[in-house]
């Protein structure tokens, strides 16, 4: 095969604080994001509360995923054997370029000029659409939100509800322009009808579909996709050829394990008890469904995550996005600030790892470590713990460079660490601080401006000046003498 | 009971009144209090910012100072959360099995202040009086790491004259997050302004919490906006209303 030009989507152009600053100024987006996440979060809390065994389900899901990851080679090989036995084809892609080449090769063999797609984050991750377009093949997203994003030439900002940053009027404008429907109304049924009419023709005409996958079932060699609109069911059953691209971490041991995830995933993702469409299929069957079925198993940076004991749990993720909906940082910025296919808390740990920390180094810091993400995660990924682990990596890498070693952050943190090793030094620093702060304290007793890297604080906040007497000074003066006279002996 | 205080670094330097209040409440309940002047910091700032190696000697210092304490009380849920969630991991990372064992032996004796009152001493009414309209900010670590639940609320409900006002979105972070408030100052400020709006909507004169770190953040904005709402640590409210000179 001749060399295929592979296009990469542009992410990580800006660090999180800079990208966030831009988005914070977009009040419409912030309003849309806050409204949408509040609605989903409310529904999620209600349906989770209905299950008396929710904590057990979380634990069970976490165990199944952790177990599979520990024996990933075994379960993937088993999946491959069973998938091939059922008439499927399995391809292994070590990175984005290889995955793109495999898919493009299959499409060329079938002389496809267009493909229908059911939402797949992995195709987003490898920049598949850009690659296809550059090679003269038109990808058509069939998930309503993805369609809105595609027609609006936008980027997804959430991986369950990719267009949640758009409101109904904005969607209507996109449809009017791109579907040539100047008279289109803005009622939900108007918009749904327009999308349905637009897509129905594509389902019936286009012969190749590309999908993602929620689960790979090792014991049957089958796959499972859950969705809400039925567009997935159309893509999975109507075309002659189905190509599914799936991250290697999506395998689970058996069909029976779906029992857990078909309860936890929809509740966490959309606040539904069950998804309206739950499709599982195995291989090919004469006269029923696609005649040809391919699975591309994508590594693309997942193996190194697997090898990192502290961060391995990242791969337990089932992409429910509950952590996005509950995250106070995500609430303020939406997904675009993460400059990544994967937004929110899970994106903050997944992106830097998939990109070997070269990109997205600011993402592990895009969290106040409030812990809300861990609390809702249906597979118990301790995201704050992984964030801290990744921050540790960023710091270690920084300290290995001269610029990093002499950065204000490093110098400041080293100095603080030096003080905290000894109370005498700390006490002396406190006294020096009292002298040092004099230049900054306003007449009202507050610090309203600070220099350098501390200036971020005083943009919107005042800081109470240090009081003249610290606790330890007060104790030494007021309590310690009495304690001694009482022959207490406790004060050292 | 003989209680050792861990006043934490920022309480020591910035909020000494909180430490004094802890002393008053515990002494009033009849306990003998000691302050080990060698104490410094729990290591949270370094650990959470990714300076993991630098945090280990600070952790080791804490363990050394309090190893033989009968009981350690800390007026900060986030520092206790640091100890419970990360100390063992830090010691393991350092490959120090002795430190791991020492931490595991010490931690069951370390309590956050309100947790100590209710869970250890079984005291929900300390006899305080505080005739003010108050709202309670549940800090993230108090909720999600220490699982304090309604412990601080129960203590506040037993304070004479205190009018407790519920706050909307209690479970959402105020946006402090230590160095997060500096590294991501804009997002942190946006989170803060949501939280401050909720505080102001309660109509309370005072916002309280079990963490001065969150309160410092909230007050930073309340003061900048020239509101009249003040922030006061829970210990200071519980130490109010019994007017005797305690040093």
Interface residues (C-beta under 8 A of the other chain):
Chain A: X16 X17 X20 X21 X24 X328 X329 X331 X332 X333 X337 X364 X365 X366 X367 X368 X369 X370 X371 X372 X374 X375 X385 X388 X390 X391 X392 X393 X394 X395 X409 X413 X414 X416 X417 X419 X420 X421 X422 X423 X426 X430 X433 X446 X448 X453 X454 X456 X457 X459 X460 X461 X462 X463 X464 X466 X467 X469 X470 X471 X472 X473 X474 X475 X476 X478 X479 X480 X482 X483 X488 X490 X491 X492
Chain B: X2 X7 X9 X11 X12 X13 X14 X16 X19 X20 X23 X32 X34 X35 X36 X37 X38 X39 X40 X41 X43 X45 X46 X47 X48 X49 X50 X51 X52 X54 X55 X57 X58 X61 X85 X86 X89 X140 X141 X144 X145 X171 X172 X173 X175 X176 X177 X178 X180 X181 X182 X183 X184 X185 X186 X187 X188 X189 X190 X191 X192 X193 X194 X216 X217 X219 X220 X221 X223 X224 X247
